[in-house]
Amino acid sequence: YGLARFSIEFLRGDPRVYIGPLSLPQWFSILAMAGAVSMLIFLHKKEEKK
């Protein structure tokens, strides 16, 4: 979801808030992707300990 949302934001034509080179929804998408990857790593390490 995060990667798709990040990509779609480049195609939108409506006005939006930018922080640096990316729009606010793109920053949220990056945070969502980072959170998902962190959770996957955490769960993978938890399974290795068993």
C-alpha distance matrix in Angstrom:
0.0 3.8 5.6 5.2 6.0 8.5 10.0 10.5 12.3 14.9 15.8 16.4 20.2 20.7 22.1 20.0 20.7 20.6 21.1 22.4 20.8 17.3 16.5 15.9 12.3 11.7 13.4 11.4 8.2 10.5 11.8 8.7 8.2 12.0 12.2 10.1 12.4 15.3 15.0 14.9 17.9 19.6 19.4 20.5 23.4 24.3 24.6 26.8 29.2 30.0
3.8 0.0 3.8 5.5 5.2 6.0 8.6 10.0 10.8 13.3 15.1 15.7 19.3 19.7 20.6 18.1 18.3 17.7 17.8 18.9 17.5 14.1 13.7 13.1 9.9 8.6 10.0 8.4 4.8 6.8 8.5 6.0 5.4 9.1 10.1 9.0 10.8 13.6 14.1 14.4 16.9 18.7 19.2 20.3 22.8 24.0 24.8 26.6 28.9 30.2
5.6 3.8 0.0 3.8 5.5 5.1 6.2 8.6 10.1 11.6 13.5 15.0 18.7 19.8 20.9 18.7 19.2 18.1 18.3 18.8 16.7 13.7 14.0 14.4 11.5 9.2 11.2 10.8 7.0 7.9 10.7 9.2 7.2 10.6 12.5 11.2 11.9 15.2 16.1 15.7 17.9 20.3 20.8 21.3 23.9 25.5 26.0 27.5 30.1 31.5
5.2 5.5 3.8 0.0 3.8 5.4 5.2 6.1 8.7 10.5 11.3 12.8 16.5 17.8 19.5 17.9 19.1 18.5 19.5 20.2 17.9 14.8 14.4 14.9 11.6 10.1 13.0 12.3 8.8 10.8 13.4 11.5 10.4 14.1 15.4 13.9 15.2 18.4 18.9 18.5 21.0 23.3 23.4 24.0 26.9 28.2 28.5 30.3 32.9 34.0
6.0 5.2 5.5 3.8 0.0 3.8 5.4 5.1 6.3 9.2 10.3 10.7 14.4 15.1 16.4 14.5 15.6 15.5 16.6 17.9 16.0 12.5 11.4 11.6 8.0 7.3 10.3 9.4 6.5 9.4 11.8 10.2 10.3 13.7 14.8 14.1 15.9 18.6 19.2 19.5 22.0 23.9 24.3 25.4 27.9 29.1 29.8 31.7 34.1 35.2
8.5 6.0 5.1 5.4 3.8 0.0 3.8 5.7 5.5 7.4 9.8 10.8 14.2 15.2 15.9 13.8 14.3 13.3 14.1 14.8 12.6 9.4 9.2 10.1 7.4 5.0 8.1 8.6 5.7 7.4 10.6 10.1 9.6 12.5 14.5 14.3 15.4 18.1 19.4 19.7 21.6 23.7 24.7 25.5 27.7 29.3 30.2 31.7 34.1 35.6
10.0 8.6 6.2 5.2 5.4 3.8 0.0 3.8 5.4 5.7 7.5 9.7 13.2 15.0 16.4 15.1 16.2 15.1 16.4 16.5 13.7 11.0 11.2 13.0 10.5 8.2 11.6 12.4 9.5 10.8 14.2 13.6 12.6 15.6 17.8 17.0 17.8 20.8 22.1 21.9 23.9 26.3 27.0 27.4 29.9 31.7 32.2 33.6 36.2 37.7
10.5 10.0 8.6 6.1 5.1 5.7 3.8 0.0 3.8 5.4 5.4 6.8 10.5 12.2 14.2 13.4 15.3 15.1 17.0 17.8 15.1 12.2 11.3 12.9 10.1 9.1 12.8 13.1 10.7 13.0 15.9 15.0 14.7 18.0 19.6 18.9 20.3 23.2 24.0 24.1 26.4 28.5 29.0 29.7 32.4 33.8 34.3 36.0 38.6 39.8
12.3 10.8 10.1 8.7 6.3 5.5 5.4 3.8 0.0 3.8 5.4 5.4 8.7 9.9 11.1 9.9 11.6 11.3 13.5 14.5 12.1 9.0 7.6 9.5 7.3 6.6 10.4 11.2 9.7 12.0 14.7 14.6 14.9 17.6 19.3 19.4 20.8 23.3 24.4 25.0 27.0 28.9 29.8 30.8 33.1 34.5 35.5 37.1 39.4 40.9
14.9 13.3 11.6 10.5 9.2 7.4 5.7 5.4 3.8 0.0 3.8 5.8 8.4 10.6 11.8 11.2 12.9 11.8 14.0 14.1 11.0 8.9 8.7 11.7 10.4 8.8 12.3 14.0 12.4 13.8 17.0 17.3 16.9 19.5 21.7 21.7 22.6 25.2 26.7 27.0 28.7 31.0 32.0 32.6 34.8 36.6 37.4 38.8 41.3 42.9
15.8 15.1 13.5 11.3 10.3 9.8 7.5 5.4 5.4 3.8 0.0 3.8 6.4 9.4 11.7 12.2 14.7 14.4 17.1 17.4 14.5 12.4 11.6 14.2 12.5 11.8 15.5 16.5 14.9 16.8 19.9 19.6 19.4 22.3 24.3 23.9 25.1 27.9 29.0 29.1 31.2 33.4 34.1 34.8 37.3 38.9 39.5 41.0 43.6 44.9
16.4 15.7 15.0 12.8 10.7 10.8 9.7 6.8 5.4 5.8 3.8 0.0 3.8 5.9 8.5 9.2 12.3 12.9 16.1 17.1 14.8 12.4 10.5 12.7 11.1 11.5 15.0 15.7 14.8 17.2 19.8 19.5 20.1 22.9 24.4 24.4 26.1 28.5 29.5 30.1 32.2 34.1 34.8 35.9 38.3 39.6 40.4 42.2 44.6 45.9
20.2 19.3 18.7 16.5 14.4 14.2 13.2 10.5 8.7 8.4 6.4 3.8 0.0 3.8 6.7 8.9 12.3 13.2 16.7 17.7 15.6 13.9 11.9 14.3 13.5 14.2 17.4 18.4 18.0 20.2 22.7 22.8 23.5 26.1 27.7 27.9 29.5 31.9 32.9 33.6 35.7 37.5 38.4 39.5 41.8 43.1 44.1 45.8 48.1 49.5
20.7 19.7 19.8 17.8 15.1 15.2 15.0 12.2 9.9 10.6 9.4 5.9 3.8 0.0 3.8 6.4 10.2 12.1 15.7 17.4 16.1 14.1 11.3 12.9 12.6 14.2 16.9 17.5 17.8 20.3 22.2 22.4 23.7 26.2 27.4 28.0 29.9 31.9 32.8 33.9 36.1 37.5 38.5 39.9 42.1 43.2 44.3 46.2 48.3 49.6
22.1 20.6 20.9 19.5 16.4 15.9 16.4 14.2 11.1 11.8 11.7 8.5 6.7 3.8 0.0 3.8 7.2 9.3 13.1 15.0 14.2 12.7 9.8 11.3 12.1 13.7 15.8 16.8 17.8 19.9 21.6 22.4 23.9 25.9 27.1 28.2 30.0 31.7 32.9 34.3 36.1 37.5 38.7 40.2 42.1 43.3 44.7 46.5 48.4 49.9
20.0 18.1 18.7 17.9 14.5 13.8 15.1 13.4 9.9 11.2 12.2 9.2 8.9 6.4 3.8 0.0 3.8 6.4 10.0 12.4 12.1 10.1 6.7 7.6 8.8 10.8 12.4 13.4 14.8 16.8 18.1 19.1 20.9 22.6 23.8 25.1 27.0 28.3 29.6 31.2 33.0 34.1 35.6 37.2 38.9 40.0 41.6 43.4 45.1 46.8
20.7 18.3 19.2 19.1 15.6 14.3 16.2 15.3 11.6 12.9 14.7 12.3 12.3 10.2 7.2 3.8 0.0 3.8 6.7 9.7 10.5 8.7 5.7 5.8 8.6 10.3 10.7 12.2 14.3 15.6 16.6 18.2 20.1 21.2 22.4 24.3 26.0 26.9 28.5 30.4 31.8 32.8 34.5 36.2 37.6 38.7 40.7 42.3 43.8 45.7
20.6 17.7 18.1 18.5 15.5 13.3 15.1 15.1 11.3 11.8 14.4 12.9 13.2 12.1 9.3 6.4 3.8 0.0 3.8 6.0 6.8 5.7 4.2 5.8 9.0 9.2 9.4 11.9 13.6 14.1 15.6 17.7 19.0 19.8 21.6 23.5 24.7 25.7 27.7 29.4 30.4 31.7 33.7 35.0 36.3 37.8 39.7 41.0 42.6 44.7
21.1 17.8 18.3 19.5 16.6 14.1 16.4 17.0 13.5 14.0 17.1 16.1 16.7 15.7 13.1 10.0 6.7 3.8 0.0 3.8 6.3 5.8 5.9 6.4 9.9 9.5 8.3 11.2 13.4 12.9 14.0 16.8 18.0 18.1 20.0 22.3 23.1 23.8 26.1 27.9 28.5 29.7 32.0 33.4 34.3 35.8 38.0 39.1 40.5 42.8
22.4 18.9 18.8 20.2 17.9 14.8 16.5 17.8 14.5 14.1 17.4 17.1 17.7 17.4 15.0 12.4 9.7 6.0 3.8 0.0 3.8 5.6 7.8 9.4 12.4 10.9 9.9 13.5 14.9 13.8 15.4 18.4 18.9 18.8 21.2 23.4 23.7 24.4 27.1 28.6 28.9 30.5 32.9 33.8 34.7 36.6 38.7 39.4 41.0 43.5
20.8 17.5 16.7 17.9 16.0 12.6 13.7 15.1 12.1 11.0 14.5 14.8 15.6 16.1 14.2 12.1 10.5 6.8 6.3 3.8 0.0 3.8 7.0 9.8 12.0 9.8 10.0 13.6 14.1 13.1 15.6 18.1 18.1 18.5 21.3 22.9 23.0 24.4 27.0 28.1 28.6 30.5 32.7 33.3 34.5 36.6 38.3 39.1 40.9 43.3
17.3 14.1 13.7 14.8 12.5 9.4 11.0 12.2 9.0 8.9 12.4 12.4 13.9 14.1 12.7 10.1 8.7 5.7 5.8 5.6 3.8 0.0 3.8 6.6 8.2 6.0 6.7 10.1 10.6 10.2 12.7 14.9 15.1 16.0 18.5 20.0 20.6 22.1 24.3 25.5 26.4 28.2 30.1 31.0 32.4 34.2 35.9 37.0 38.9 41.0
16.5 13.7 14.0 14.4 11.4 9.2 11.2 11.3 7.6 8.7 11.6 10.5 11.9 11.3 9.8 6.7 5.7 4.2 5.9 7.8 7.0 3.8 0.0 3.8 5.5 5.2 6.6 8.9 9.9 10.9 12.8 14.4 15.5 16.8 18.7 20.2 21.4 22.8 24.6 26.0 27.3 28.8 30.5 31.8 33.4 34.8 36.5 37.9 39.7 41.7
15.9 13.1 14.4 14.9 11.6 10.1 13.0 12.9 9.5 11.7 14.2 12.7 14.3 12.9 11.3 7.6 5.8 5.8 6.4 9.4 9.8 6.6 3.8 0.0 3.8 5.4 5.2 6.4 8.7 10.0 10.8 12.5 14.4 15.5 16.7 18.5 20.2 21.2 22.7 24.6 26.0 27.0 28.7 30.4 31.8 33.0 34.9 36.5 38.0 39.9
12.3 9.9 11.5 11.6 8.0 7.4 10.5 10.1 7.3 10.4 12.5 11.1 13.5 12.6 12.1 8.8 8.6 9.0 9.9 12.4 12.0 8.2 5.5 3.8 0.0 3.8 5.4 5.0 6.1 8.7 9.8 10.3 12.2 14.1 15.1 16.3 18.3 19.7 20.8 22.4 24.3 25.4 26.7 28.4 30.2 31.2 32.8 34.6 36.3 37.9
11.7 8.6 9.2 10.1 7.3 5.0 8.2 9.1 6.6 8.8 11.8 11.5 14.2 14.2 13.7 10.8 10.3 9.2 9.5 10.9 9.8 6.0 5.2 5.4 3.8 0.0 3.8 5.4 4.9 6.3 8.7 9.7 10.5 12.3 14.1 15.2 16.5 18.2 19.8 21.0 22.6 24.2 25.7 26.9 28.6 30.1 31.6 33.1 35.0 36.8
13.4 10.0 11.2 13.0 10.3 8.1 11.6 12.8 10.4 12.3 15.5 15.0 17.4 16.9 15.8 12.4 10.7 9.4 8.3 9.9 10.0 6.7 6.6 5.2 5.4 3.8 0.0 3.8 5.3 5.1 6.3 8.7 9.9 10.6 12.3 14.3 15.4 16.4 18.4 20.0 21.1 22.4 24.3 25.7 27.0 28.5 30.4 31.7 33.3 35.4
11.4 8.4 10.8 12.3 9.4 8.6 12.4 13.1 11.2 14.0 16.5 15.7 18.4 17.5 16.8 13.4 12.2 11.9 11.2 13.5 13.6 10.1 8.9 6.4 5.0 5.4 3.8 0.0 3.8 5.4 5.0 6.1 8.6 9.8 10.4 12.3 14.3 15.1 16.4 18.4 20.0 20.8 22.4 24.2 25.7 26.7 28.5 30.3 31.8 33.5
8.2 4.8 7.0 8.8 6.5 5.7 9.5 10.7 9.7 12.4 14.9 14.8 18.0 17.8 17.8 14.8 14.3 13.6 13.4 14.9 14.1 10.6 9.9 8.7 6.1 4.9 5.3 3.8 0.0 3.8 5.4 5.0 6.1 8.5 9.7 10.5 12.3 14.0 15.2 16.5 18.3 19.8 21.0 22.4 24.3 25.5 27.0 28.7 30.6 32.2
10.5 6.8 7.9 10.8 9.4 7.4 10.8 13.0 12.0 13.8 16.8 17.2 20.2 20.3 19.9 16.8 15.6 14.1 12.9 13.8 13.1 10.2 10.9 10.0 8.7 6.3 5.1 5.4 3.8 0.0 3.8 5.4 5.1 6.1 8.5 9.8 10.6 12.1 14.1 15.3 16.5 18.2 19.9 21.0 22.5 24.2 25.8 27.1 28.9 30.9
11.8 8.5 10.7 13.4 11.8 10.6 14.2 15.9 14.7 17.0 19.9 19.8 22.7 22.2 21.6 18.1 16.6 15.6 14.0 15.4 15.6 12.7 12.8 10.8 9.8 8.7 6.3 5.0 5.4 3.8 0.0 3.8 5.5 5.1 6.1 8.6 9.9 10.4 12.2 14.2 15.3 16.2 18.2 19.8 21.0 22.3 24.3 25.8 27.2 29.2
8.7 6.0 9.2 11.5 10.2 10.1 13.6 15.0 14.6 17.3 19.6 19.5 22.8 22.4 22.4 19.1 18.2 17.7 16.8 18.4 18.1 14.9 14.4 12.5 10.3 9.7 8.7 6.1 5.0 5.4 3.8 0.0 3.8 5.5 5.1 6.2 8.7 9.8 10.5 12.3 14.3 15.2 16.4 18.2 20.0 20.9 22.5 24.4 26.1 27.6
8.2 5.4 7.2 10.4 10.3 9.6 12.6 14.7 14.9 16.9 19.4 20.1 23.5 23.7 23.9 20.9 20.1 19.0 18.0 18.9 18.1 15.1 15.5 14.4 12.2 10.5 9.9 8.6 6.1 5.1 5.5 3.8 0.0 3.8 5.4 5.1 6.2 8.5 9.8 10.6 12.3 14.1 15.3 16.4 18.4 19.8 21.1 22.7 24.7 26.4
12.0 9.1 10.6 14.1 13.7 12.5 15.6 18.0 17.6 19.5 22.3 22.9 26.1 26.2 25.9 22.6 21.2 19.8 18.1 18.8 18.5 16.0 16.8 15.5 14.1 12.3 10.6 9.8 8.5 6.1 5.1 5.5 3.8 0.0 3.8 5.5 5.2 6.0 8.6 9.9 10.6 12.1 14.2 15.3 16.5 18.2 20.0 21.2 22.9 25.0
12.2 10.1 12.5 15.4 14.8 14.5 17.8 19.6 19.3 21.7 24.3 24.4 27.7 27.4 27.1 23.8 22.4 21.6 20.0 21.2 21.3 18.5 18.7 16.7 15.1 14.1 12.3 10.4 9.7 8.5 6.1 5.1 5.4 3.8 0.0 3.8 5.5 5.1 6.1 8.6 9.9 10.4 12.2 14.1 15.4 16.3 18.3 20.0 21.4 23.2
10.1 9.0 11.2 13.9 14.1 14.3 17.0 18.9 19.4 21.7 23.9 24.4 27.9 28.0 28.2 25.1 24.3 23.5 22.3 23.4 22.9 20.0 20.2 18.5 16.3 15.2 14.3 12.3 10.5 9.8 8.6 6.2 5.1 5.5 3.8 0.0 3.8 5.4 5.1 6.2 8.7 9.8 10.6 12.2 14.3 15.2 16.5 18.5 20.3 21.8
12.4 10.8 11.9 15.2 15.9 15.4 17.8 20.3 20.8 22.6 25.1 26.1 29.5 29.9 30.0 27.0 26.0 24.7 23.1 23.7 23.0 20.6 21.4 20.2 18.3 16.5 15.4 14.3 12.3 10.6 9.9 8.7 6.2 5.2 5.5 3.8 0.0 3.8 5.4 5.1 6.2 8.6 9.9 10.5 12.3 14.1 15.4 16.6 18.7 20.6
15.3 13.6 15.2 18.4 18.6 18.1 20.8 23.2 23.3 25.2 27.9 28.5 31.9 31.9 31.7 28.3 26.9 25.7 23.8 24.4 24.4 22.1 22.8 21.2 19.7 18.2 16.4 15.1 14.0 12.1 10.4 9.8 8.5 6.0 5.1 5.4 3.8 0.0 3.8 5.5 5.2 6.1 8.6 9.9 10.7 12.2 14.3 15.5 16.9 19.1
15.0 14.1 16.1 18.9 19.2 19.4 22.1 24.0 24.4 26.7 29.0 29.5 32.9 32.8 32.9 29.6 28.5 27.7 26.1 27.1 27.0 24.3 24.6 22.7 20.8 19.8 18.4 16.4 15.2 14.1 12.2 10.5 9.8 8.6 6.1 5.1 5.4 3.8 0.0 3.8 5.4 5.0 6.1 8.4 9.9 10.4 12.3 14.3 15.6 17.2
14.9 14.4 15.7 18.5 19.5 19.7 21.9 24.1 25.0 27.0 29.1 30.1 33.6 33.9 34.3 31.2 30.4 29.4 27.9 28.6 28.1 25.5 26.0 24.6 22.4 21.0 20.0 18.4 16.5 15.3 14.2 12.3 10.6 9.9 8.6 6.2 5.1 5.5 3.8 0.0 3.8 5.4 5.2 6.0 8.6 9.8 10.6 12.3 14.5 15.9
17.9 16.9 17.9 21.0 22.0 21.6 23.9 26.4 27.0 28.7 31.2 32.2 35.7 36.1 36.1 33.0 31.8 30.4 28.5 28.9 28.6 26.4 27.3 26.0 24.3 22.6 21.1 20.0 18.3 16.5 15.3 14.3 12.3 10.6 9.9 8.7 6.2 5.2 5.4 3.8 0.0 3.8 5.5 5.1 6.1 8.5 9.9 10.6 12.6 14.9
19.6 18.7 20.3 23.3 23.9 23.7 26.3 28.5 28.9 31.0 33.4 34.1 37.5 37.5 37.5 34.1 32.8 31.7 29.7 30.5 30.5 28.2 28.8 27.0 25.4 24.2 22.4 20.8 19.8 18.2 16.2 15.2 14.1 12.1 10.4 9.8 8.6 6.1 5.0 5.4 3.8 0.0 3.8 5.5 5.3 6.1 8.7 10.0 11.0 13.1
19.4 19.2 20.8 23.4 24.3 24.7 27.0 29.0 29.8 32.0 34.1 34.8 38.4 38.5 38.7 35.6 34.5 33.7 32.0 32.9 32.7 30.1 30.5 28.7 26.7 25.7 24.3 22.4 21.0 19.9 18.2 16.4 15.3 14.2 12.2 10.6 9.9 8.6 6.1 5.2 5.5 3.8 0.0 3.8 5.5 4.9 6.2 8.7 10.1 11.2
20.5 20.3 21.3 24.0 25.4 25.5 27.4 29.7 30.8 32.6 34.8 35.9 39.5 39.9 40.2 37.2 36.2 35.0 33.4 33.8 33.3 31.0 31.8 30.4 28.4 26.9 25.7 24.2 22.4 21.0 19.8 18.2 16.4 15.3 14.1 12.2 10.5 9.9 8.4 6.0 5.1 5.5 3.8 0.0 3.8 5.4 5.2 6.4 9.0 10.4
23.4 22.8 23.9 26.9 27.9 27.7 29.9 32.4 33.1 34.8 37.3 38.3 41.8 42.1 42.1 38.9 37.6 36.3 34.3 34.7 34.5 32.4 33.4 31.8 30.2 28.6 27.0 25.7 24.3 22.5 21.0 20.0 18.4 16.5 15.4 14.3 12.3 10.7 9.9 8.6 6.1 5.3 5.5 3.8 0.0 3.8 5.4 5.1 6.5 9.2
24.3 24.0 25.5 28.2 29.1 29.3 31.7 33.8 34.5 36.6 38.9 39.6 43.1 43.2 43.3 40.0 38.7 37.8 35.8 36.6 36.6 34.2 34.8 33.0 31.2 30.1 28.5 26.7 25.5 24.2 22.3 20.9 19.8 18.2 16.3 15.2 14.1 12.2 10.4 9.8 8.5 6.1 4.9 5.4 3.8 0.0 3.8 5.5 5.4 7.1
24.6 24.8 26.0 28.5 29.8 30.2 32.2 34.3 35.5 37.4 39.5 40.4 44.1 44.3 44.7 41.6 40.7 39.7 38.0 38.7 38.3 35.9 36.5 34.9 32.8 31.6 30.4 28.5 27.0 25.8 24.3 22.5 21.1 20.0 18.3 16.5 15.4 14.3 12.3 10.6 9.9 8.7 6.2 5.2 5.4 3.8 0.0 3.8 5.4 5.5
26.8 26.6 27.5 30.3 31.7 31.7 33.6 36.0 37.1 38.8 41.0 42.2 45.8 46.2 46.5 43.4 42.3 41.0 39.1 39.4 39.1 37.0 37.9 36.5 34.6 33.1 31.7 30.3 28.7 27.1 25.8 24.4 22.7 21.2 20.0 18.5 16.6 15.5 14.3 12.3 10.6 10.0 8.7 6.4 5.1 5.5 3.8 0.0 3.8 5.5
29.2 28.9 30.1 32.9 34.1 34.1 36.2 38.6 39.4 41.3 43.6 44.6 48.1 48.3 48.4 45.1 43.8 42.6 40.5 41.0 40.9 38.9 39.7 38.0 36.3 35.0 33.3 31.8 30.6 28.9 27.2 26.1 24.7 22.9 21.4 20.3 18.7 16.9 15.6 14.5 12.6 11.0 10.1 9.0 6.5 5.4 5.4 3.8 0.0 3.8
30.0 30.2 31.5 34.0 35.2 35.6 37.7 39.8 40.9 42.9 44.9 45.9 49.5 49.6 49.9 46.8 45.7 44.7 42.8 43.5 43.3 41.0 41.7 39.9 37.9 36.8 35.4 33.5 32.2 30.9 29.2 27.6 26.4 25.0 23.2 21.8 20.6 19.1 17.2 15.9 14.9 13.1 11.2 10.4 9.2 7.1 5.5 5.5 3.8 0.0
